[in-house]
Amino acid sequence: MCQDAYQRLAVHLSVLGMGLPNSKELLAILKENMSLEEAEIALLLPTRVMPLAVTSIGELAKEGLYSEEKLEIILESLADRGLLFSGTTSLGEKGYGLQQVGFGFPQTFFWSGEETPHARNMANLLAKYFSRDVTREAFGASQTKPYRYIPVTGTIAPDQAVYPYHMMETVIEGAKVFAVTHCPCRVQLKMRGGKCEHPEEVCLKFDDMAQYVIDRGLGKEISGQEALEIIRLSEEAGLVHFVDNSIEGIKHNCNCCGCACWNVGSIKRRKIPRDVLMATYFMRETDKAQCSGCGNCVDVCPVAALKIEGDYPVVDEEWCIGCGVCGPKCPTGAAKLIYRNDVEPSPPSTFTELYTKILAEKGLT
């Protein structure tokens, strides 16, 4: 068994739809979680694929390196520890896939919210791994962004609501299976001694992503009505919605803050430009005829993109994420969202179309 299996696996993981940028810190994470034999077997799983893609044991056994019985034991162990994605193939067979950034890596260490010595160790290792450069490469390597912000309920003007895919209610209506997990960003921050007062159990998963976290005990199954209630509670807490950047087939929704979360926090602290990380379809504007100059919107902006100049709030259009969090705090209705005119008018139609574009833009097809 070749001693460089970890190095080869690190390279293998870097060329996924949402690849893990290769680094010495990634090697340390792999060595902490897998034996050499497990790394060798993980190398059998296809790369250059979109998130949540799975391959059956029978297909993997065709390589002739391991029996189906051996593969099932190792793959199931890896999946049960959150190190592989598991699901059903198009033929209805059990299948396994590599974890991709944002789709299990690094979330499986923290989704359950359980604080263990291993989880605390991973919190520290992952903090070293996800540097500014790694985060930028992982989420910003393609022109088409994997995720988009969705405005909070009621902040899109009626004449713009003809695009219902920009509403969380529509996202939830389009799903059949629902699960909720703890926010991995807040859990990781807490394990490293940081503080965030926002609610933790607010990350929603849909359909095959939901089934995975339910099956592996990483989250709990909920109803669509309970998912809507979590959205309501998240909005009351001033959290920012983001989902996969597609109209249909959305797999998950995170409800983010500037304290802990990799995207809103990075933008708030001006570490990585907004348009490198996320698709943003809206921009805040102020109706000066209605504005009282109270400053409520400045106080609640999760990315510090507003300031009072003279009598009115001014928007920093380079950093505003169009989340609408300021809307419910405006007593006069002066805080409004408008469509950006400098971006594509709508997301890709489906999850598959989204990652077909991303893979092509990364040169992985």
C-alpha positions in Angstrom: 0.0 0.0 0.0 1.6 3.2 -1.2 2.5 5.7 1.6 1.5 8.7 -0.5 -2.2 7.7 -0.6 -3.0 10.8 1.5 -1.2 13.1 -1.0 -3.0 11.4 -3.9 -6.3 11.7 -2.2 -5.8 15.4 -1.5 -5.2 16.0 -5.2 -8.2 13.8 -6.0 -10.4 15.9 -3.8 -9.3 19.2 -5.3 -10.9 18.5 -8.7 -14.5 18.0 -7.7 -17.4 20.4 -8.5 -16.8 21.9 -5.1 -13.3 20.8 -4.6 -11.1 20.9 -1.5 -8.1 23.1 -2.3 -4.9 21.1 -1.7 -2.6 22.1 1.2 -0.6 20.7 4.0 -3.5 21.5 6.3 -5.8 19.3 4.2 -3.3 16.5 4.5 -3.3 16.8 8.3 -7.1 16.5 8.2 -7.1 13.5 6.0 -4.5 11.7 8.2 -6.5 12.5 11.3 -9.6 10.9 9.9 -8.6 8.0 7.6 -6.3 5.1 7.6 -4.1 4.5 4.6 -6.4 1.7 3.4 -9.4 4.0 3.8 -7.7 6.7 1.8 -6.8 4.1 -1.0 -10.5 3.1 -1.2 -11.7 6.7 -1.2 -9.5 7.2 -4.3 -11.7 4.7 -6.2 -14.6 7.2 -6.0 -15.0 9.4 -9.1 -13.8 13.0 -9.1 -14.7 15.7 -11.6 -18.4 15.3 -10.5 -21.0 17.5 -9.1 -21.9 17.4 -5.3 -24.0 14.5 -4.1 -23.0 12.2 -7.0 -22.8 8.6 -5.9 -21.4 5.4 -7.3 -22.5 1.9 -6.5 -20.3 -0.7 -4.8 -20.6 -2.9 -7.9 -19.1 -0.2 -10.1 -16.2 0.4 -7.7 -15.5 -3.3 -7.5 -14.9 -3.5 -11.3 -11.5 -2.0 -10.6 -10.6 -5.4 -9.3 -8.7 -4.1 -6.3 -11.1 -5.0 -3.6 -14.1 -7.4 -3.2 -17.6 -6.0 -2.9 -17.7 -7.2 0.7 -14.5 -5.4 1.6 -15.7 -2.2 -0.1 -19.0 -2.2 1.6 -17.4 -2.5 5.1 -15.0 0.3 4.5 -17.3 2.6 2.6 -20.1 2.2 5.1 -17.6 2.9 7.9 -16.4 6.1 6.2 -20.0 7.2 5.5 -21.1 6.5 9.1 -18.3 8.8 10.3 -19.4 11.5 8.0 -16.4 11.2 5.7 -18.3 10.2 2.6 -21.7 11.1 1.2 -24.2 8.2 0.8 -27.3 8.0 -1.3 -29.1 6.1 -4.0 -28.0 5.7 -7.6 -30.3 6.2 -10.6 -30.8 2.4 -10.6 -31.9 2.4 -7.0 -28.7 0.9 -5.6 -26.8 2.2 -2.5 -24.0 4.5 -3.6 -21.2 6.6 -2.1 -19.5 9.8 -3.1 -16.7 12.1 -2.0 -17.7 14.9 0.4 -17.4 18.3 -1.3 -17.0 21.7 0.1 -20.3 23.0 1.4 -21.9 19.6 0.9 -20.6 17.7 3.9 -17.1 19.0 4.2 -16.5 20.3 6.8 -20.1 20.4 8.0 -20.4 16.7 9.1 -18.1 17.3 12.0 -20.5 19.9 13.4 -24.0 19.4 12.1 -25.1 17.3 15.1 -24.0 20.0 17.5 -22.3 17.4 19.7 -19.1 18.6 21.3 -16.6 15.8 21.4 -12.7 15.8 21.7 -12.5 14.9 18.0 -14.9 17.7 17.0 -12.9 20.2 19.0 -9.7 18.9 17.3 -11.3 19.3 13.9 -12.6 22.8 14.7 -8.9 23.9 15.2 -7.6 22.0 12.2 -10.3 23.4 9.9 -9.7 26.9 11.2 -6.1 26.6 10.0 -7.2 25.0 6.7 -9.9 27.5 5.7 -7.6 30.5 5.3 -8.7 33.5 3.2 -7.0 32.0 0.1 -8.5 28.6 0.5 -12.0 30.0 1.1 -11.6 32.2 -1.9 -10.5 29.2 -4.1 -13.1 26.9 -2.7 -16.1 29.2 -3.3 -14.9 31.6 -5.9 -13.1 29.6 -8.5 -15.9 29.7 -11.1 -17.7 32.6 -12.7 -21.0 31.0 -11.8 -21.4 31.1 -8.0 -22.6 28.0 -6.2 -24.8 29.9 -3.8 -27.1 32.9 -3.7 -28.7 35.1 -1.1 -32.5 35.2 -0.8 -34.1 38.3 0.7 -36.1 37.9 3.9 -39.8 37.6 3.7 -41.8 40.6 2.5 -38.8 42.7 1.4 -39.2 42.2 -2.4 -41.5 44.9 -3.9 -44.8 43.5 -5.3 -43.8 44.2 -8.9 -40.7 42.1 -8.5 -42.4 39.1 -6.7 -43.2 37.6 -10.1 -39.9 35.8 -9.6 -41.0 33.5 -6.8 -37.7 31.6 -6.7 -36.3 34.6 -4.8 -38.6 33.6 -1.8 -37.9 31.0 0.8 -41.5 29.9 0.8 -41.1 28.8 -2.8 -37.9 26.9 -2.0 -39.6 25.0 0.7 -42.7 24.3 -1.4 -40.3 22.7 -4.0 -38.9 20.1 -1.6 -40.3 16.8 -0.4 -38.0 15.8 2.4 -36.8 18.2 5.1 -34.2 18.1 7.8 -32.6 20.6 10.2 -29.1 20.6 11.6 -27.0 22.8 13.8 -25.1 25.7 12.1 -21.6 24.3 11.6 -20.1 27.8 11.6 -21.5 28.7 15.0 -20.8 25.3 16.5 -17.1 25.5 15.3 -16.8 29.0 16.6 -18.1 28.0 20.0 -15.7 25.0 20.2 -12.8 27.4 19.6 -13.9 29.7 22.4 -15.8 32.3 20.3 -19.3 33.7 21.0 -22.4 34.1 18.9 -25.8 34.7 20.3 -27.7 33.6 17.2 -29.8 30.4 17.2 -27.8 27.3 16.2 -30.3 24.7 15.0 -31.4 26.5 11.8 -29.6 24.9 8.9 -32.2 23.3 6.5 -31.5 20.4 4.2 -33.8 19.3 1.4 -34.5 16.0 -0.5 -31.4 13.8 -1.0 -29.3 16.1 1.2 -32.0 15.9 3.9 -32.2 12.1 3.6 -28.5 11.8 4.0 -28.3 13.8 7.3 -31.4 11.9 8.6 -29.9 8.5 7.7 -26.5 9.3 9.3 -27.9 10.9 12.4 -26.4 14.3 11.6 -29.8 16.1 11.7 -33.4 15.4 12.4 -36.3 15.1 10.0 -38.9 17.8 10.1 -42.0 18.8 8.2 -42.3 21.6 5.6 -44.3 23.6 8.1 -41.6 23.3 10.7 -39.1 24.4 8.0 -41.1 27.5 7.4 -41.2 28.2 11.2 -37.4 27.9 11.3 -37.2 30.5 8.5 -39.5 32.8 10.5 -37.3 32.4 13.7 -34.2 33.0 11.6 -35.6 36.2 10.2 -36.6 37.4 13.7 -32.9 36.8 14.7 -31.6 38.9 11.8 -30.1 36.0 10.0 -29.3 36.0 6.2 -30.8 33.3 3.9 -28.7 31.6 1.3 -29.4 28.6 -0.9 -27.9 26.8 -3.9 -27.8 29.1 -6.9 -30.5 27.4 -8.9 -34.2 27.8 -9.4 -35.1 24.1 -8.8 -33.5 21.2 -7.0 -32.1 23.2 -4.1 -30.4 21.0 -1.6 -29.9 23.3 1.4 -30.5 26.6 3.1 -28.2 28.2 5.6 -29.2 31.1 7.8 -26.1 33.1 8.3 -24.6 35.8 10.6 -21.7 38.1 10.5 -20.3 36.7 13.8 -19.4 33.2 12.6 -20.4 32.4 9.1 -17.8 31.9 6.3 -19.7 34.1 3.8 -21.4 36.9 5.7 -18.6 37.1 8.2 -15.9 37.3 5.4 -17.9 40.0 3.6 -18.5 42.0 6.8 -14.9 41.9 7.7 -14.0 42.8 4.1 -11.8 39.8 3.7 -13.2 38.6 0.4 -15.3 40.6 -2.1 -18.9 39.8 -2.1 -19.1 38.9 -5.8 -16.2 36.5 -5.4 -18.1 34.4 -2.8 -21.8 34.7 -3.6 -24.4 35.4 -6.2 -26.3 38.6 -5.1 -29.4 39.5 -7.2 -30.6 42.5 -5.1 -29.4 45.8 -3.8 -30.7 48.0 -1.0 -32.0 51.5 -1.9 -33.6 54.1 0.3 -36.8 56.0 -0.5 -35.8 59.4 0.9 -39.4 60.6 0.8 -40.2 58.1 3.4 -37.0 57.8 5.4 -36.9 59.3 8.9 -33.2 58.9 9.3 -33.6 56.7 12.4 -30.5 54.6 11.7 -32.2 51.3 12.5 -31.0 49.8 9.2 -27.4 50.8 9.9 -27.5 49.0 13.3 -28.8 45.7 11.9 -26.9 45.5 8.6 -25.1 42.1 8.8 -22.3 43.2 6.6 -21.9 46.8 7.8 -22.8 48.2 4.3 -24.9 51.1 5.5 -23.9 54.4 7.2 -25.7 57.7 7.9 -24.5 60.6 5.8 -26.5 63.8 6.5 -30.1 62.8 7.1 -30.2 59.5 5.2 -28.5 56.0 5.1 -26.1 55.5 2.3 -25.5 52.1 0.8 -22.0 50.7 0.0 -23.0 49.0 -3.2 -19.7 47.1 -3.4 -20.6 45.2 -0.2 -24.4 45.2 0.2 -25.7 41.6 -0.2 -29.3 42.4 -0.8 -30.4 40.2 2.1 -33.3 42.5 3.2 -32.5 42.2 6.9 -32.8 46.0 7.2 -36.4 45.9 5.8 -38.3 44.7 8.9 -36.5 47.2 11.1 -37.5 50.2 9.0 -40.5 51.9 10.6 -41.5 53.9 7.5 -41.0 51.4 4.7 -38.1 53.4 3.2 -35.7 50.4 3.0 -36.3 48.7 -0.3 -34.7 46.1 -2.5 -34.2 46.4 -6.2 -32.8 44.0 -8.8 -29.1 44.6 -9.6 -28.7 45.5 -13.3 -25.1 44.4 -13.5 -25.6 40.6 -13.0 -27.3 37.8 -14.8 -31.1 38.2 -14.3 -31.8 34.8 -12.9 -30.0 31.6 -11.6 -29.5 28.4 -13.6 -32.7 26.5 -13.9 -31.7 23.3 -12.0 -29.1 22.0 -9.6 -27.7 19.9 -12.4 -27.4 22.8 -14.8 -25.7 24.9 -12.1 -23.0 22.3 -11.6 -22.7 21.5 -15.2 -21.7 25.2 -15.7 -19.4 25.2 -12.7 -17.6 22.1 -13.8 -17.1 23.5 -17.3 -15.9 26.9 -16.0 -13.3 25.0 -13.8 -12.2 23.0 -16.8 -13.3 19.7 -15.1 -15.5 18.3 -17.9 
